[in-house]
């Protein structure tokens, strides 16, 4: 399965919370809901560091919606298979 890869340069990193954030429009045509495996319903995308070349794949773990308007505010992703990396990715629906 080929998972889309976004550049780490597109994200803002908060060192205190170990969170990467980005507006979905800043990702261009990257599909953040791509299937991660042929035999599962997990979706997500990967992020590549232009500095180290490391690629980490992230899986969707939650979606936050506006209570009144029922519009998605953001999606939260966690790393797949990288328990040593306490990263969270939040993609905002702008």
C-alpha positions in Angstrom: 0.0 0.0 0.0 1.4 3.4 -0.9 0.7 6.0 1.7 0.9 9.8 0.8 3.9 11.5 2.3 3.8 15.2 3.5 6.9 17.2 4.2 7.7 18.0 7.8 8.4 21.5 6.7 4.6 22.1 6.4 4.0 21.6 10.1 4.4 23.7 13.3 6.1 21.7 16.1 5.2 22.4 19.8 8.1 21.0 21.8 6.2 21.1 25.1 3.3 19.0 23.9 5.2 17.1 21.2 2.5 18.0 18.7 2.8 18.7 15.1 0.0 21.0 13.7 -1.0 22.0 10.2 -4.1 23.5 8.4 -5.4 20.9 5.9 -5.1 23.5 3.1 -1.3 23.7 3.6 -1.0 20.0 2.7 -2.0 20.5 -0.9 -3.3 17.3 -2.5 -2.1 15.0 0.3 -5.0 12.6 1.3 -4.8 12.3 5.1 -7.4 9.6 4.9 -5.5 7.1 2.8 -5.8 3.4 3.7 -2.8 2.2 5.6 -3.2 -1.5 5.0 -5.0 -3.6 2.4 -6.8 -5.7 5.0 -7.8 -3.0 7.6 -9.9 0.1 7.8 -7.1 2.2 9.4 -6.4 5.5 7.5 -3.7 8.1 7.7 -0.6 9.5 6.0 3.1 9.8 6.4 5.4 12.7 7.2 9.0 12.9 6.0 11.8 14.9 7.6 13.8 16.8 5.0 16.6 16.9 7.5 17.0 13.3 8.4 15.0 11.6 5.7 13.0 9.7 8.3 9.4 8.8 7.4 6.8 8.2 10.1 3.3 7.0 9.3 0.4 8.3 11.3 -3.0 6.7 11.8 -6.3 8.6 12.5 -7.3 8.3 16.1 -10.0 10.9 16.6 -12.1 13.7 15.0 -13.4 16.8 16.8 -16.6 18.4 15.6 -18.2 21.7 16.4 -21.1 21.0 18.8 -23.7 23.3 17.1 -22.7 23.2 13.5 -21.5 19.6 13.4 -18.5 20.6 11.3 -15.2 19.0 11.7 -12.7 21.2 13.6 -9.7 18.9 13.4 -8.4 15.4 13.1 -5.8 13.8 15.5 -3.3 11.2 14.4 -0.8 9.0 16.3 2.3 7.3 15.0 2.1 3.7 13.8 4.7 1.3 15.2 6.8 4.1 16.8 6.1 3.8 20.5 9.4 5.6 21.2 8.1 8.7 19.5 5.4 10.4 21.7 4.2 12.6 18.7 0.7 13.7 18.0 -0.4 15.3 14.7 -3.4 17.6 14.6 -4.7 18.6 11.2 -7.1 21.6 11.3 -10.0 21.9 8.9 -9.7 25.5 7.7 
